[in-house]
């Protein structure tokens, strides 16, 4: 007779206690929010590098084909062109310091304000597309290095062992973040862009079907991305390379669904909901400083909560695996 393994549900990670522990850790170590605050202050008061003179003429010169004029596509095209012109006016290459999909949290990078309480930032125009790309590349690499310091500090603050940080460790973690960014870019090029192009075409033909298609595509990508969300935690806590970290994250999330999915949904609601509050003041108001500080505190605490949740989930899963192995090898199991 096979002995059933004992499941220690008391060791299972808890959603709300993990979030509360994340806030407690950051409250006891306020220096963890220094990098997010410094990044937002630089993007707000510092100089801007724009590509307006390079992009705006291209956007303005693009015309609608004669066969598509006097249709609903004309209104969509005009609105889209205006949006791109606004983006060209506000886009700041220094925002690349907030690397995606993983980087230092930033409130200002998403809005790229053109004004601040003391006036207007210094504007530098990129001379060519190639120089703009090189500038963005250097800024992004610097952002990855800063992100490694940031996540390494949070990882050590949430770990129960006294792990040390060395330049070699930071360099290796930065390299893994670069690999992760390249994999994310490949994911965008291979799946996301074609899918969104298809949704756009469906929307132009039948707007009602477009909404349905967008909803289905969104669910599909959520289903794909969720199992990979613990990849940074595996890299920084267990020092695994990207591909192994991806597999470890997938196994962990599949084992802990649906509670893990609910955990990330709560974090997204908290982060995005409070972002609405942080962005209430005008971009040239000193009250934006409150938003910058609140954003740094909340998002750093939520990142710490993810590390805590993963740490507890990993120990819970290891306990279950150990119980399974003991049950299969015990004499009573034969």
N, C-alpha and C positions, 0 to 999 in steps of 0.2 A: 504494500500500500504506500502510495506516494504522500509524503508529508507536505502539507500546504505551507508555503512560506508565510512568515509573519510580516504584514505591511504596517510600518510605523507611520500612521497618519499624523501622529503628533509631531513628526519631523518634517512633514510636508510644508513647503514655504507658504507663508500667508501674505495675502495681497496688501491689506491695510497696514499691518505691522511692518512690512518691508518699506512701504512709503514713509511711515513715521520714522523708522530708523534712518532712512536717507536724510530726512530733514534734521534729525538729531545730530548725525555725523557732521553735516555742513555747519550747523549752529555751533558745534564745538571746535570746528576748524574753519573759521571764516576766510582764511587765506585761500581756500579752494575756489572762491568766486572772483579772485583778483583778475585772472586772465580774461574771463568773459567781460568784465567791466572795462578793462583796459582796451579790449578790442572794440567795444561799442563806442567808447570815448574817442578812439582814434578815427573810426569811420564817421563819427558825427562832427568832430572839430578838425580833423586832419585834412590834408589835401586829397583831391579826387583825380583819378586818371580816367578820362572818358574816351570813347570812340565815336562821339557824336558826329564830328566832321567827316568820318569815314563811312558811317552807316546811314546817316540821314539822307544824303543824296541818292543812295541806292534805293532806299524805301520810297522817296518822293518820285523818282523817275519810273518806278514800276507801274505799268498801266494794266487795266483790266482788258482781256481780249474782247474784241467786238461782239463775239458770239455770246458772251456772258453778260453784256450790258443790259440795263433795264430789267433785271431779274432780282430775286432776293439775294443773290450772291453779291450784288453791288453793295448793299448795305453791310453785309458781313465783311466784305473786303475793306470798305472804308473804315469801319470800326477797328478792324485788325491793324490797318496801316496807322491809324492814330495811336493805337496802343503801342506799337513798335517805336513810333517817334517819341512817345513819352519815356519808354524804356531807354532809348538812346540818349535822351536828355539826362536821365537820372542814374544810369548804370555806372558804377564805380569799380574799376578793376581791382582796387584794394579789397573789395568784398570777397575776392577769391581766397582771402586769408581764412574765411569761414568755409573750410573745405566740406564738400558733400560727397557721399552721404553721411560721413562721420566727421565731426569737427567741433570746435569750441562754440558753444551756444552764442548767438548774437541776435539781438532785437533790431538793431539798426541796419544790418546787412539786408534784411528783407524789404526795407522801405527806401533805402538810399536817399536820405534827406538832402535837399539842396540848400538848406538854411539851418542856422543854429542860433542860440541866444546872443552870440557876440557878432553875428553878421553872416557872411557867406564863405564857404571854404575856397581855398586856392584850387583852381582848375588847371590841370595839365591835359592836353590833347595828345593821344598817341599819334605818331607820325605815319604809321602804316599798319596794316593788319598783321604782318609778320612781327613787328616790334611789339604790338599789343599782345600777341600770343606769347612771346618770350617773357614779357613782363608778368602776364597772368601765370605762366608756368613757374617762375621764380617765387611769386607771391604764394601760390598754392603749395609749393614744396616747403616754404617757411611755415605755412599754416599747418601742414602735416606734422612738422617737428614740434610746433607748439601744442598741437592736439595730443601728441604722444606724451609730452610732459603733463598735460592736463588729465588725461585718462590714467596715466601711471600714478599720479598723485591720488586720484579717487580710488583706484584699485588698491593701493597700499593702505588708504584710510579705512576701507571696508573689509580688508583681509584680517584674519585673526592671527596671522603670523607676521613677524617683523621682516617683511621682504624689503630688500634694499634696491635702490635705483642707481644704476651706473650708466655712463655714456654709451657703453656697448649695448645695454638693454634698450635704452631710448632709441638708438640707431636701428636695432633690429625691429623694434615695434613700429618705427616710422616706415621701414621698408614693407612691413606687412600691411600697414594702412594704405601705402601706395598700391600694393597688389590688389587690395580690396576695392580701392577707387577704380582701378582699371577694369576689374571684373564687373563693377557696377556700371561703368560706361559701356562695356560690351553688352550687358543686359539691356541697357537703354536702346542701344543701336539695333539689337537683334529683335527685341520683343516690344518694348514700350512705344518707340516711334512708329513702327508699322501699325501697331494696334490703334494708336491715337489717330493716325492718318485714316485708317479704315472707319473709325468712329466719326471723324469729321466728314468724310464722304457720305456716310449714311445720314448724318444730320442734315446735310445740304439737300439730300433727296427727300427725306421724311423726318422732320424734327422730332416727332413722337418716338419713332424707332431709334433715333439717335440717343435719346435719353435712356432707353432700355439697353442699348448697346454699351453706353458708357457705364451703366450700373453693372452689367455683366463683366465687362473688362476690369472694372475696379475690384469686384469680388475675386476675380481670377488672380490678379496681381497681389491682393492681400493674402490669398491662400498660398501663393508662392513665396512671398517675402517673409511672412511671419516666422516660419521655421528657422530663418537665418538671422534673426534679430539678436541672438546671444553671441554672434561671432566676435564682436569686439571684446566681450567679457572673457571668452575662451582665450583670445590672443593675450590679453593683459594679465589674466589670473593664472593661466596654465601654460603660457608661453608656447602655444602651438602655432605653426604656420597657417596661412589663410585657408588652404584647402582642407586641412585636418580640422581647423576651427569651424569651418562651415558644416562639415559632417557631424562634428560633436554638437553644434547648435541644433541641427536638424533632429538628431536623436533626442536631445534634451527636450525640445519643444513638443515633438510628437508624443513623448512619454507623459508630458505634463498637461496636454490639452484636456479640456477647454480652459482651465484656470489660467494658463499662461497667456492665452489670447485675451482673456478678460483683463488680465494685468496690464497688458500693453494698451488696450482700449482705454482703460482708466487714465493711464499716463498721458495719452494723446489728448483726451478730453481736458485734463487739468492744464496741460501745457498750452494748447491752442485756445482754450477758454480764457485763461489768464492773459494770453497775448493780446486779446481784444481790450482788456483793461489797461495793460501797459501802454498801448498805442493810442489811448484817448487824448492825451495832451498833444498840442500842436508841435511840429518838428522843431520850431524855434522857441519853445517854452522850456524854462528850467525844470518844470515838473517832469519832463522826460527823464531826468536823472533818477526820479523815483521808479519809473518804469524800467530803466536799465538795471538798477539795483535789484528790483523785485524779480525781473526776468532771470538775472544771473543766479539769484538765490534759489528760485523755484526749479529751474532747469538743471542746475548742478545737483540739487537734492534728488530730483527724479532720476538722474543718471546714477547717482549713488544708490538709489533704491533698486535699480536694475542689477547693479553689481551684487547687492545684498540678496536679492531674490535668486539670482543665478547661483551664488555661493551656497545658499540653503537648498536649492533644488538639486544641485550637484551632489551634495552630501546625502540627500534623501534618496536619490536614484542609486548611489553607490551602496547605501544600506539595503535597498531592495535587491540589488544584484547579488550582494553577499549572502542574503537570506536565501535566495534562489539556489545559489551554489551549494550552500550548506544543506539545503533540503534534498538536493539531488545526490549528494555524496554521503549522506548519513545512512547508517545501516538499516534504519526503518524504511528507507525509500526503496529498498530492493524487494 
